[in-house]
Amino acid sequence: MLIGGNMFIKHGRRGKPQARWLWLSTDRQSLLWRRNGDLKVRGALPLKQFTWVQLGFNGKFGEDADAAFFCLVGPDRRLNLQIDAGNSWGLCLRARDGWARAFAHLLGAINSGPS
């Protein structure tokens, strides 16, 4: 699931939300993204900088609390991701919960492993 990736609305530290395809690097150490329909990697974040996953939006912009958000949180960084599974609210929440659990498991393994 994480290596195959999915389309998310990525809410970064600057600028407006952007639709991006996100996936895990093959070494499972970085989160990569690209524009929809593009093959070129546009960005990468080492997962080591995140320590836990929070359901909901984590930030100052006051996004809709009911939206299907989860956030990768670290001491110096956070990345808010929004699931878009079409018109079904239930599907959005189930997808969000599945992705959040997968990232939580991965972050636990990365942060408990050898330095």
Number of C-alpha atoms within 10 A of each C-alpha: 10 16 14 11 16 15 19 21 18 21 22 14 12 6 7 9 15 15 18 21 22 25 20 21 18 11 7 15 16 17 18 19 26 18 16 13 8 11 10 9 12 12 12 16 15 13 19 13 18 23 18 19 23 16 17 19 23 20 13 6 7 8 12 10 11 10 16 23 27 22 23 23 17 15 9 7 12 21 19 23 29 22 23 21 17 8 8 9 14 11 15 19 18 14 16 23 17 13 20 21 15 15 21 18 13 18 22 15 11 18 15 9 8 6 6
